[in-house]
């Protein structure tokens, strides 16, 4: 007698998620057609599946708001697995606030999605992992974002596509705040930690292509089994900031008491630079840093001019600012990093000022809070002239001062 048994086989869910997207621009003709079609059938009792199909149409027409309104009317329990996946993906794509993104991400991490995920075909998994990675990064969860990137990399067999995806992950990393990369480097997930270590190496050597290449080689030797060690993840089109558009020259005092604030300025400048690449990848330029403590600000300025820069930024110390003001002409736009209210400066072509005073920083913070609708704040400031002036900055945008007893 023969005894036979069989192992249950899970069927792969073959579906496409390519229709789940929000158009970057509104198609007014298409939207009008969808609206008319919707009005005609509005009296009918709509199922959740029909509501989802309408929400998808509005998203494809470029209207996140109308799509969101239909998504709110859906009972997700009525949707089959494929529709529930599309519903969850679309909800995340039309989310435009942190609270909405948190809710959308929780749904993408729900037990039902995790169960569906086990049986999805690769095409749908790729879209799902991309969306999860993007939301996690937006919510500040760098580790989670990288982990989904790694899952995505493992799905791809094409070396060319995999190399491109690795480059995108690295570009994401080097646009993060430096301290965040340092924290991430100590992550318990060794694959994530290695990625962040690579991001730090590139940030530390980004102004010298040869040094950067050496740093990458050293990293590969430390992590020979890491997937990024198998690909050329340091291509010019992602990490080399040189371009025919010109150069940016930073003239900063890199010795003595000004070394620390100069380094902080450089870090902030580079953070802003890499963030700008997120919206405009063609905005790459060579950034050159000159030590004005060593050569003097005027000599540094002349050395910078030899490189045919697009812009020069310097004058961190007030004495340096005054030296720069002694020049009669400025052939390229020159930004002096000092409070021009304290300087007797001439009005010259190509001469600009950017104050690095604490007052300007406070004003920027105040404007941001007011813009975000914050209606009350507690200000803790010294009880003297400096504190008085800083407190009064809040009154300029509309806050009324009330003393605490």
C-alpha positions in Angstrom: 0.0 0.0 0.0 1.3 3.4 -0.9 0.7 6.5 1.1 0.8 9.7 -0.8 0.9 13.3 0.6 1.1 16.6 -1.0 2.5 19.9 0.1 0.0 22.8 -0.4 1.2 25.2 -3.1 0.5 28.9 -2.8 -0.6 30.5 -6.1 1.3 33.5 -7.3 -0.9 36.6 -7.5 -0.2 37.9 -11.0 -1.2 41.5 -11.2 -0.1 44.8 -12.4 0.2 48.0 -10.4 1.2 50.2 -13.3 -2.2 51.8 -13.4 -1.8 53.1 -9.8 -0.2 56.5 -10.2 -1.0 60.2 -9.9 -0.4 62.2 -13.1 2.1 65.0 -12.6 -0.1 67.4 -14.5 -3.9 67.7 -14.6 -5.6 66.6 -17.8 -8.6 68.9 -17.8 -10.4 67.2 -20.7 -10.0 63.8 -19.0 -11.1 65.1 -15.6 -14.2 66.7 -17.1 -15.1 63.5 -18.8 -14.7 61.5 -15.5 -16.8 64.1 -13.6 -19.6 63.8 -16.2 -19.5 60.1 -16.1 -19.5 60.1 -12.3 -22.5 62.5 -12.1 -24.5 60.3 -14.4 -24.0 57.2 -12.2 -23.9 59.0 -8.8 -27.5 57.9 -8.0 -26.5 54.2 -8.3 -25.3 52.4 -5.3 -21.6 52.1 -5.8 -19.6 49.1 -4.6 -16.1 49.6 -3.1 -14.6 48.2 -6.3 -16.4 50.8 -8.4 -15.3 53.6 -6.0 -11.7 52.4 -6.4 -11.9 52.4 -10.2 -13.2 56.0 -10.1 -10.5 57.0 -7.6 -7.9 55.6 -10.0 -9.3 57.5 -12.9 -9.1 60.8 -11.1 -5.6 60.1 -10.0 -4.6 59.3 -13.6 -6.2 62.6 -14.6 -4.0 64.4 -12.1 -6.5 65.2 -9.4 -5.3 63.9 -6.0 -8.1 65.6 -4.1 -11.0 64.1 -6.1 -9.2 60.7 -6.0 -8.9 61.0 -2.2 -12.6 61.9 -1.8 -13.6 58.6 -3.4 -11.0 56.6 -1.5 -12.6 57.8 1.8 -15.9 56.1 0.8 -14.3 52.7 0.3 -14.8 49.8 2.7 -11.5 48.0 2.2 -12.9 44.8 3.7 -15.1 44.5 0.5 -12.1 44.5 -1.8 -10.3 41.4 -3.1 -6.5 41.1 -2.5 -5.5 42.7 -5.8 -7.9 45.6 -5.4 -6.8 46.1 -1.8 -3.2 46.3 -2.9 -4.1 49.0 -5.5 -6.2 50.8 -2.9 -3.4 50.9 -0.4 -0.8 52.0 -3.0 -3.1 54.8 -4.3 -3.9 56.0 -0.8 -0.2 56.5 -0.2 0.4 58.3 -3.5 -2.4 60.9 -2.9 -1.3 61.5 0.7 0.1 65.0 1.1 0.6 65.4 4.9 2.6 63.6 7.5 -0.5 62.3 9.3 -1.9 60.9 6.0 1.4 59.4 5.1 1.7 57.7 8.5 -1.8 56.2 8.0 -1.0 55.1 4.5 2.3 53.5 5.6 0.6 51.6 8.4 -1.8 50.1 5.8 1.1 49.1 3.5 2.6 47.4 6.5 -0.7 45.7 7.6 -1.0 42.0 8.1 -3.2 41.7 5.0 -0.6 43.4 2.7 2.2 41.3 4.3 0.2 38.2 3.5 -0.5 39.3 -0.1 3.2 40.3 -0.5 4.3 36.7 -0.1 2.5 35.6 -3.3 2.9 38.7 -5.4 4.6 38.6 -8.8 7.9 40.6 -9.1 6.4 43.5 -11.0 3.9 44.3 -8.3 6.5 43.7 -5.6 8.9 46.2 -7.2 6.2 48.9 -7.2 5.3 48.0 -3.6 8.8 48.2 -2.3 9.5 51.4 -4.2 6.4 53.0 -2.6 7.3 51.8 0.9 10.9 53.0 0.6 9.8 56.5 -0.6 7.2 56.9 2.2 9.6 55.7 4.9 12.2 58.2 3.7 9.7 61.0 3.7 8.7 60.1 7.3 12.4 60.2 8.3 12.8 56.4 8.7 16.1 56.0 6.8 16.8 52.5 8.0 13.4 51.2 6.9 13.8 53.0 3.5 17.1 51.3 2.9 15.8 47.9 3.9 13.1 48.2 1.3 15.7 49.3 -1.2 17.7 46.2 -0.5 14.5 44.0 -1.0 14.1 45.8 -4.3 17.7 45.2 -5.4 17.3 41.5 -4.7 14.4 41.2 -7.0 16.3 42.6 -10.0 18.4 40.3 -12.2 19.6 42.8 -14.8 23.0 44.1 -13.8 22.4 47.4 -15.5 19.1 48.1 -13.7 20.5 46.8 -10.4 23.5 49.2 -10.7 21.1 52.1 -11.4 19.1 51.2 -8.3 22.2 51.1 -6.2 23.2 54.5 -7.4 19.7 55.8 -6.5 20.1 54.5 -3.0 23.5 56.1 -2.6 22.3 59.4 -3.9 19.5 59.2 -1.3 22.1 58.6 1.4 24.4 61.4 0.6 21.5 63.9 0.6 20.8 63.0 4.3 22.0 65.1 7.2 25.6 64.1 8.2 24.6 63.2 11.8 21.8 61.0 10.6 24.3 59.0 8.5 26.6 58.7 11.5 23.8 57.3 13.6 22.7 55.0 10.8 26.3 53.6 10.5 25.9 52.1 14.0 22.7 50.3 13.0 22.3 46.7 14.1 21.3 45.8 10.6 24.7 45.2 9.1 23.6 45.7 5.5 22.0 49.1 6.3 25.1 50.1 8.4 27.4 49.3 5.5 25.2 51.5 3.2 25.4 54.4 5.6 29.1 53.9 6.0 29.5 54.2 2.2 27.3 57.3 2.3 29.7 58.9 4.9 32.7 58.0 2.8 31.3 59.7 -0.2 30.2 62.8 1.8 33.7 63.1 3.3 35.5 62.8 -0.1 32.9 64.4 -2.5 35.1 67.3 -3.6 38.0 65.1 -4.9 37.2 62.4 -7.4 40.4 60.5 -6.9 40.1 60.5 -3.1 36.5 59.4 -3.5 37.5 56.5 -5.7 40.1 55.4 -3.1 37.5 55.7 -0.3 35.1 53.5 -2.3 37.8 50.9 -2.9 38.6 50.8 0.8 34.9 50.4 1.6 34.7 47.5 -0.8 37.5 45.8 1.0 35.7 46.2 4.3 32.4 44.9 2.9 33.4 42.5 0.1 30.1 40.6 0.3 27.9 43.6 0.2 25.8 43.9 -3.0 27.0 47.5 -3.6 30.6 46.1 -3.7 29.7 44.3 -6.9 28.7 47.4 -8.9 30.3 50.6 -9.9 28.2 52.7 -7.6 30.3 55.9 -7.9 29.6 57.1 -11.4 30.1 60.6 -12.5 26.5 61.2 -13.2 25.5 60.7 -9.6 28.4 61.8 -7.5 30.8 64.0 -9.5 29.7 67.6 -9.0 31.7 69.0 -11.8 29.9 70.5 -14.7 30.3 72.9 -17.6 27.9 75.2 -15.8 30.7 76.6 -13.7 32.0 76.4 -10.1 31.1 77.7 -6.7 34.0 79.0 -4.6 33.7 79.1 -0.8 36.3 81.3 0.9 36.3 80.4 4.6 38.7 80.7 7.6 39.7 77.1 8.4 42.0 77.7 11.3 41.7 78.8 14.9 38.4 79.9 16.4 36.7 80.1 13.1 37.4 76.5 12.1 34.3 75.0 13.8 31.8 77.6 12.5 33.3 77.3 9.0 32.9 73.5 9.1 29.2 74.0 10.2 28.7 76.4 7.3 30.2 73.9 4.8 28.0 71.1 6.2 24.9 73.2 5.9 25.8 74.4 2.5 26.4 70.8 1.2 23.1 69.6 2.8 21.3 72.3 0.8 23.2 71.5 -2.3 22.4 67.8 -2.2 18.8 68.5 -1.4 18.6 70.7 -4.5 19.7 67.7 -6.6 16.5 66.0 -5.5 14.4 68.4 -7.5 16.9 69.2 -10.3 19.5 66.5 -11.0 21.1 68.7 -13.6 22.1 71.3 -11.0 25.5 69.8 -10.4 28.5 72.1 -10.0 32.1 72.0 -8.8 32.4 73.3 -5.2 35.9 74.5 -4.3 36.8 75.5 -0.8 39.7 78.0 -0.1 41.3 78.5 3.3 41.2 82.3 3.8 43.1 82.0 7.1 46.1 80.6 5.2 46.2 82.9 2.2 44.2 85.9 3.2 40.7 86.6 1.8 41.9 88.8 -1.1 44.5 86.2 -2.3 41.8 83.5 -1.9 39.5 85.6 -4.0 42.0 86.0 -6.8 42.8 82.3 -6.7 39.1 81.5 -7.0 38.8 83.9 -10.0 41.4 81.9 -11.9 39.0 78.9 -11.9 36.3 81.0 -13.7 33.7 80.4 -11.0 30.0 81.0 -11.4 29.7 82.5 -7.9 32.0 83.3 -5.0 30.9 83.1 -1.3 33.1 84.4 1.5 33.7 87.1 4.1 32.8 85.0 7.1 34.7 87.3 9.5 33.8 91.0 9.5 37.5 91.9 8.8 37.4 89.7 5.7 34.1 91.2 4.7 35.7 94.7 4.9 38.7 93.5 2.8 36.3 92.1 0.1 34.5 95.5 0.1 37.8 97.2 -0.8 37.6 95.6 -4.3 36.5 98.1 -7.0 34.8 95.6 -9.3 33.3 92.1 -9.0 33.4 90.2 -12.2 31.2 87.4 -10.9 28.4 87.4 -8.3 30.0 87.7 -4.9 28.1 87.0 -1.7 29.6 88.3 1.5 28.6 86.3 4.6 28.1 89.2 7.0 25.6 91.6 8.4 25.6 94.5 5.9 23.8 96.7 8.4 27.0 96.9 10.4 29.2 97.7 7.3 29.6 100.9 5.4 29.3 99.2 2.0 29.1 100.5 -1.5 26.4 99.5 -4.0 28.3 97.6 -6.6 27.3 95.3 -9.5 27.5 91.6 -8.6 27.9 92.3 -4.9 25.4 90.7 -2.5 25.2 90.2 1.3 23.9 87.2 3.3 23.8 87.8 7.0 24.8 84.9 9.2 23.5 86.6 12.4 21.5 84.9 15.1 18.8 87.5 14.6 18.3 86.3 11.0 18.2 82.7 12.1 15.5 83.5 14.7 13.6 85.5 12.1 13.6 82.5 9.7 12.4 80.1 12.5 9.6 82.6 13.4 8.4 82.9 9.8 8.4 79.1 9.4 6.3 78.7 12.6 3.9 81.4 11.6 3.5 79.8 8.1 2.7 76.4 9.7 0.0 78.0 11.8 1.6 77.8 15.2 -0.4 80.2 17.3 1.5 80.4 20.6 5.1 80.0 21.7 7.0 80.3 24.9 10.2 82.4 24.5 13.0 82.0 27.0 15.5 84.8 26.6 17.9 86.8 28.7 16.5 89.8 30.5 18.7 92.4 28.8 18.9 94.3 25.5 19.9 91.2 23.3 17.0 89.2 24.7 14.6 92.1 24.3 15.4 92.5 20.7 15.0 88.8 19.9 11.6 88.7 21.7 10.4 91.7 19.7 11.1 89.8 16.4 8.0 87.7 17.2 5.9 90.8 17.2 6.8 91.6 13.7 4.8 88.7 12.2 1.8 89.2 14.5 2.3 87.4 17.8 1.3 89.4 20.9 3.6 89.3 23.8 2.2 88.3 27.2 4.5 88.2 30.2 4.4 85.0 32.4 3.9 85.7 36.1 
